[in-house]
Amino acid sequence: MLAETARNKTFLNLFAYTGSATVYAAAGGAKSTTTVDMSKTYLGWAKDNMQLNGFVGEQHRYIRADILAWLDEQSTGDLRFDLIFVDPPTFSNSNKMEGVFDIQRDHITLLQKIARLLTAEGEIFFSTNRRDFRLDTEALTGLQIKDISKATLPVDFERNPKIHYCWRIRKSA
């Protein structure tokens, strides 16, 4: 789905881990990719995976950062993306970031910060594997939200669909 959506778009992958979403976006013809993760190891894997798939060049950027702090830094600049993929951890208390991250508690703030980086026609793919997650759509004013969980559920998890949730999010017109 990312590959089908990415053609000629600027792509941002947050909490990137091994960068598989970035590879899909690049394979789909993304104009540029930006991959952000807090882990030096994971960013290395992401870069290796891009190179192994033939995607090299300065149009592909890799940034090591605390995503929440990075989003705050970018909110006042001109950096905007057409397509953003975010699959955050359920919980993190890493010593590389301030405070503790909990996806249920923090998803509203996270998505609001990410939405500031969207172009006018841009969209966010937001995914989580927290089994009891509930997206607070009422708190996410100014956004159009479409549940695509069923369409993005891996075949090997079909017997337990509560293991995966995914939404496409756009700014309201």
C-alpha positions in Angstrom: 0.0 0.0 0.0 2.9 2.4 0.8 4.5 1.5 -2.5 1.3 2.2 -4.4 0.9 5.5 -2.7 4.5 6.8 -2.7 5.1 7.7 -6.4 6.7 11.2 -6.7 6.1 11.9 -3.1 8.3 13.1 -0.3 8.2 10.3 2.3 8.9 10.3 6.1 9.3 7.1 8.1 9.2 7.7 11.9 10.2 5.0 14.4 11.7 3.4 11.4 13.4 0.3 12.9 14.8 -1.7 9.9 13.4 0.8 7.4 11.1 -1.7 5.5 8.5 1.1 5.1 11.2 3.3 3.5 12.2 0.5 1.1 8.5 0.1 0.1 8.2 3.8 -0.5 11.4 4.0 -2.5 10.3 1.0 -4.5 7.1 2.7 -5.3 8.9 5.7 -6.7 9.1 8.2 -3.8 10.8 11.4 -4.8 12.8 11.4 -1.5 12.8 9.5 1.7 13.6 10.5 5.3 14.1 7.8 7.8 14.2 8.7 11.5 14.9 6.5 14.5 16.6 6.9 17.9 18.7 3.8 17.5 22.1 4.0 15.6 21.8 0.2 15.1 18.4 0.4 13.5 19.3 3.3 11.3 22.3 1.3 10.1 20.0 -1.6 9.3 17.6 0.7 7.5 20.4 2.2 5.4 21.7 -1.3 4.6 18.2 -2.5 3.6 17.9 0.5 1.3 21.3 -0.2 -0.3 20.6 -3.9 -0.7 17.5 -2.9 -2.6 19.4 -0.5 -4.9 18.2 2.7 -3.3 21.2 5.0 -2.7 21.8 8.7 -3.1 21.3 12.0 -1.3 17.6 11.9 -1.8 17.5 9.3 1.0 18.3 10.8 4.4 18.8 9.0 7.7 18.4 10.9 11.0 19.1 9.6 14.4 16.9 11.5 16.9 14.3 11.2 19.6 11.3 11.4 17.4 9.2 13.6 19.7 12.0 16.1 20.2 12.7 16.0 16.4 9.0 16.7 15.6 9.1 19.7 17.9 12.2 21.0 16.2 10.7 20.6 12.7 7.3 22.2 13.6 8.6 25.8 13.0 10.5 25.1 9.9 9.5 24.6 6.2 10.0 20.8 6.1 6.9 19.1 4.8 6.1 15.6 3.6 3.5 14.2 1.2 3.4 10.8 2.9 4.3 9.9 6.5 4.5 6.4 8.0 4.5 6.0 11.7 4.5 2.8 13.6 5.6 3.8 17.2 6.4 1.4 20.0 3.7 0.6 22.4 5.8 1.8 25.2 9.3 3.2 25.6 11.4 4.5 28.5 14.7 4.7 26.7 17.4 6.7 28.4 17.9 8.4 25.0 14.7 10.3 25.3 13.0 12.6 27.8 10.2 11.0 29.9 8.2 7.8 29.0 6.3 7.2 25.8 3.0 5.3 26.0 1.1 5.0 22.7 -2.3 5.0 24.2 -1.7 8.1 26.3 0.5 10.0 23.8 -1.0 9.2 20.4 -3.0 12.4 20.2 0.0 14.7 20.8 2.1 12.5 18.5 -0.4 12.6 15.6 -0.9 16.4 16.0 2.8 17.0 15.8 3.1 14.8 12.7 0.1 16.4 11.0 2.0 19.8 11.1 4.6 18.3 8.8 2.0 17.3 6.1 1.7 19.0 2.8 -1.9 20.2 2.0 -2.7 17.0 0.2 -0.4 14.8 2.4 -1.4 11.8 4.4 -0.2 9.8 7.4 -0.3 6.0 7.7 -0.5 5.3 11.5 -0.1 1.8 12.8 0.1 0.2 16.2 0.2 -3.3 17.6 -1.1 -2.5 21.0 -3.9 -5.0 21.5 -6.3 -2.7 23.5 -5.5 0.5 21.6 -8.3 3.0 21.0 -7.8 5.9 18.7 -9.3 9.1 20.1 -10.8 10.5 16.9 -12.8 13.2 18.8 -9.5 14.7 20.1 -8.0 14.7 16.7 -9.9 17.6 15.3 -9.0 18.9 11.9 -8.1 15.4 10.6 -10.0 12.9 8.4 -9.4 9.4 9.7 -10.0 6.1 7.8 -9.6 2.8 9.5 -7.6 0.5 7.2 -6.7 -2.2 9.8 -8.4 -5.1 8.0 -6.7 -4.2 4.7 -3.3 -4.1 6.3 -3.5 -7.1 8.6 -0.9 -9.7 7.7 -2.3 -13.1 6.7 -0.6 -14.8 9.6 -2.5 -12.7 12.1 -6.0 -13.0 10.6 -7.2 -15.3 13.4 -6.4 -12.5 15.9 -7.1 -9.1 14.3 -6.7 -7.2 17.6 -3.0 -7.5 17.2 -2.8 -4.8 14.5 -4.5 -1.4 13.9 -3.9 1.0 11.1 -5.4 4.3 9.8 -5.0 6.7 6.9 -5.1 10.2 8.1 -5.4 13.5 6.2 -6.0 17.1 7.1 -9.6 18.1 6.8 -10.4 20.3 3.9 
